[in-house]
């Protein structure tokens, strides 16, 4: 194997490890967000003791949603890099023209086809939409619930955090839209 292939293989291994680490961080972030949400809901009948500061309770979940958008975008960038490196390494080992190796069923190409919103089966796409859409709906519902609870203490002033949360949620929605567009790997032949 040439020095170039050794370097590409090292980059490939690094990208795969980074992508795996990002998934672990993503799962940990979701676990923390769910724990936070359940913890605050468990004390829902005591939240009135927080007075106006109830309106601050959704902010950590908003931050978690923004961080998740960053992680999904990073996953898309890593997927593109890994797919490109995989193709290059496979071409060096076995030219694409006369091979018996089906490249669609090995490596990242296979996992992307199975789990990417743009290439997965219809049932899997539905599961992806339910998982991400459901989390988004829970975050929005939680934010509304806490703002309604805070309104008892803030009256019309609740409009200030409500406007801020709307702005943040719109920015996060735009970031997620960008992430989903980046996950469209049709420009990168699978």
PyMOL commands that set and color helices and strands:
alter all, ss='L'
color gray80, all
select helices_A, chain A and resi 3-42+44-56+59-93+103-105+107-115+122-182+185-187
alter helices_A, ss='H'
color red, helices_A
deselect
rebuild
show_as cartoon
